Amino acid sequence: MDRRKFLGTLTTAAVGGLSATQTAVAADTQLEPGTWYDATVTDVTDGDTIDVTLDSDGTEYEIRVLGLDTPETRRNGRYESVPEWEGIEDDKYLSKWGENASDYAKNEFPDGTSVKIAVDEQEAEMDPFGRLLAYIKYDKNGDGSMDTLYNRDIIEQGYARVYGSSLTKHDDFWSAEATAQSNGVGVWGRSDPANTSEVDDDPVSEVFFPNVSSVRTDTGGLADSRAPVSAPSGSTQSLDGGYSYSGDIPLVGVDESVNTAMVGGLFISEEHDASGQHFVFLTNLIDSLSSKSGQVLIDGGHHQFNADYALSNEDAVNYQRYLEGQGIAFEQVNTFDGAGDNALSTARAIVVTSPYDAFTTAEKDALGTFVSNGGAVILMGSAKSSATARSNLDDVASSLGSDLRLNDDQVFNGSGDSNFQTQNIDTANFSLWSSYT
């Protein structure tokens, strides 16, 4: 199984309905989110897979340790996705550290070790393979206190990276990873993002769009002068109450007054390994709207992970690797009120894909402040977006003072395909087409 698809099964999200990650009480096990349950370790498979038995009733669980990913061991090395590991380009090196992570877990949890386990209210409790997605606490120092959270500890020790889901503790775990990486701890000893090989930085001649909707304004059609990319000649719309275009169908809209763009398709999704210079285009677009330097963030705090109409950074690792080659970090952030290395203030731009959960007033205010300080906001929709997610994305645009909206339609090229490349780019009004460096 492809590694990205495998990780995509770790949580679930539903289009237009209540997702497993939004269930208040774990439906399959009746484990209460946030409640710690005593358990005993019975086996360790590798650094992120541990078997336990509940002390209360003997229920057995195979736990997929929540919120992180260790490198694949040599046996499963074919599933490794090297671009997920920032600044590392050697799959054999990662396999070695997969073995090291496995050894670390087996040393920490010999059979019979007493632990406490808990599930997260923002995550599915079980993956499709029947494994419990859980936190594990244990007595690391032998002083009788169960106060070490293994999920964070293994990240701190440099055996694991954070994966980008809606995890409650995501930003805290990210901070632990950032510290380990900056100190060259564990697997990060060979991480060198500054010297990552440059990839795919060609001049823009065509842009790929998957499952694409067009872009409109709150009052109707988008002016051609605000659309850097449109659908190819002969394209059509399948409307669901949206605005009908008689000429070019815009797939990207720009609102320079509030440093904001709306993109009608998820062209940085690694699900679509298509030709085109969409990475270059997006990065040029970001810099044209932003007056800031720094990293590019992607919002993952509104149940975007594993939704087929949205993205977390797990779903965009090829764009991460492209940016890395340009000397730009790409990180996920789940909250907008944090400080430190993944705060909004550190970024030149944030990408927001269709959010299942509506943004709070405080979150919208934080984005507004970010824009006022020169940051750019890239809103990305999809023809697959549910009515709720589409409305939530439009609400973010409105809160920023932008008239851009995701149209209620799906666009097809002349061959009837909604996944297509387009060379219909506006070189007269926009300077977004050169190589980034």
HUKAMO-V925202 format. One record per residue. N is the residue number from 1. RES is the residue in one letter. SS is DSSP state (H for helix, E for strand, - for the rest). Layout:
n,res,ss
N,RES,SS
N,RES,SS
//
This chain:
n,res,ss
1,M,-
2,D,-
3,R,H
4,R,H
5,K,H
6,F,H
7,L,H
8,G,H
9,T,-
10,L,-
11,T,-
12,T,-
13,A,-
14,A,-
15,V,-
16,G,-
17,G,-
18,L,-
19,S,-
20,A,H
21,T,H
22,Q,H
23,T,-
24,A,-
25,V,E
26,A,-
27,A,-
28,D,-
29,T,-
30,Q,-
31,L,-
32,E,E
33,P,-
34,G,-
35,T,-
36,W,-
37,Y,E
38,D,E
39,A,E
40,T,E
41,V,E
42,T,E
43,D,E
44,V,E
45,T,E
46,D,E
47,G,-
48,D,-
49,T,E
50,I,E
51,D,E
52,V,E
53,T,E
54,L,E
55,D,-
56,S,-
57,D,-
58,G,-
59,T,-
60,E,E
61,Y,E
62,E,E
63,I,E
64,R,E
65,V,E
66,L,-
67,G,-
68,L,E
69,D,E
70,T,E
71,P,-
72,E,-
73,T,-
74,R,H
75,R,H
76,N,H
77,G,H
78,R,H
79,Y,H
80,E,-
81,S,-
82,V,H
83,P,H
84,E,H
85,W,-
86,E,-
87,G,-
88,I,-
89,E,-
90,D,-
91,D,H
92,K,H
93,Y,H
94,L,H
95,S,H
96,K,H
97,W,H
98,G,H
99,E,H
100,N,H
101,A,H
102,S,H
103,D,H
104,Y,H
105,A,H
106,K,H
107,N,H
108,E,H
109,F,-
110,P,-
111,D,-
112,G,-
113,T,-
114,S,E
115,V,E
116,K,E
117,I,E
118,A,E
119,V,-
120,D,-
121,E,-
122,Q,-
123,E,-
124,A,-
125,E,-
126,M,E
127,D,-
128,P,-
129,F,-
130,G,-
131,R,-
132,L,E
133,L,E
134,A,E
135,Y,E
136,I,E
137,K,E
138,Y,E
139,D,-
140,K,-
141,N,-
142,G,-
143,D,-
144,G,-
145,S,-
146,M,-
147,D,-
148,T,E
149,L,E
150,Y,H
151,N,H
152,R,H
153,D,H
154,I,H
155,I,H
156,E,H
157,Q,-
158,G,-
159,Y,-
160,A,E
161,R,E
162,V,E
163,Y,-
164,G,-
165,S,-
166,S,-
167,L,-
168,T,-
169,K,-
170,H,H
171,D,H
172,D,H
173,F,H
174,W,H
175,S,H
176,A,H
177,E,H
178,A,H
179,T,H
180,A,H
181,Q,H
182,S,H
183,N,-
184,G,-
185,V,-
186,G,H
187,V,H
188,W,H
189,G,H
190,R,H
191,S,-
192,D,-
193,P,H
194,A,H
195,N,H
196,T,-
197,S,-
198,E,-
199,V,-
200,D,-
201,D,-
202,D,-
203,P,-
204,V,-
205,S,-
206,E,-
207,V,E
208,F,E
209,F,E
210,P,-
211,N,-
212,V,-
213,S,-
214,S,-
215,V,E
216,R,E
217,T,E
218,D,-
219,T,-
220,G,-
221,G,-
222,L,-
223,A,-
224,D,H
225,S,H
226,R,H
227,A,-
228,P,-
229,V,E
230,S,E
231,A,-
232,P,-
233,S,-
234,G,-
235,S,-
236,T,E
237,Q,E
238,S,E
239,L,E
240,D,-
241,G,-
242,G,-
243,Y,-
244,S,-
245,Y,-
246,S,-
247,G,-
248,D,-
249,I,-
250,P,E
251,L,-
252,V,E
253,G,E
254,V,E
255,D,E
256,E,H
257,S,H
258,V,H
259,N,-
260,T,E
261,A,E
262,M,E
263,V,E
264,G,-
265,G,-
266,L,-
267,F,-
268,I,-
269,S,-
270,E,-
271,E,-
272,H,-
273,D,-
274,A,-
275,S,-
276,G,-
277,Q,-
278,H,H
279,F,H
280,V,H
281,F,H
282,L,H
283,T,H
284,N,H
285,L,H
286,I,H
287,D,H
288,S,H
289,L,H
290,S,-
291,S,-
292,K,-
293,S,-
294,G,-
295,Q,E
296,V,E
297,L,E
298,I,E
299,D,E
300,G,-
301,G,-
302,H,-
303,H,-
304,Q,-
305,F,-
306,N,-
307,A,-
308,D,-
309,Y,-
310,A,-
311,L,-
312,S,-
313,N,H
314,E,H
315,D,H
316,A,H
317,V,H
318,N,H
319,Y,H
320,Q,H
321,R,H
322,Y,H
323,L,H
324,E,H
325,G,H
326,Q,-
327,G,-
328,I,-
329,A,-
330,F,E
331,E,E
332,Q,E
333,V,E
334,N,-
335,T,-
336,F,-
337,D,-
338,G,-
339,A,-
340,G,-
341,D,-
342,N,-
343,A,-
344,L,H
345,S,H
346,T,H
347,A,E
348,R,E
349,A,E
350,I,E
351,V,E
352,V,E
353,T,E
354,S,-
355,P,-
356,Y,-
357,D,-
358,A,-
359,F,-
360,T,-
361,T,H
362,A,H
363,E,H
364,K,H
365,D,H
366,A,H
367,L,H
368,G,H
369,T,H
370,F,H
371,V,H
372,S,H
373,N,-
374,G,-
375,G,-
376,A,E
377,V,E
378,I,E
379,L,E
380,M,E
381,G,-
382,S,-
383,A,-
384,K,-
385,S,-
386,S,-
387,A,H
388,T,H
389,A,H
390,R,H
391,S,H
392,N,H
393,L,H
394,D,H
395,D,H
396,V,H
397,A,H
398,S,H
399,S,H
400,L,-
401,G,-
402,S,-
403,D,-
404,L,E
405,R,E
406,L,E
407,N,-
408,D,-
409,D,E
410,Q,E
411,V,E
412,F,E
413,N,-
414,G,-
415,S,-
416,G,-
417,D,-
418,S,-
419,N,-
420,F,E
421,Q,E
422,T,E
423,Q,-
424,N,-
425,I,E
426,D,-
427,T,-
428,A,-
429,N,-
430,F,-
431,S,-
432,L,-
433,W,-
434,S,-
435,S,-
436,Y,-
437,T,-
//
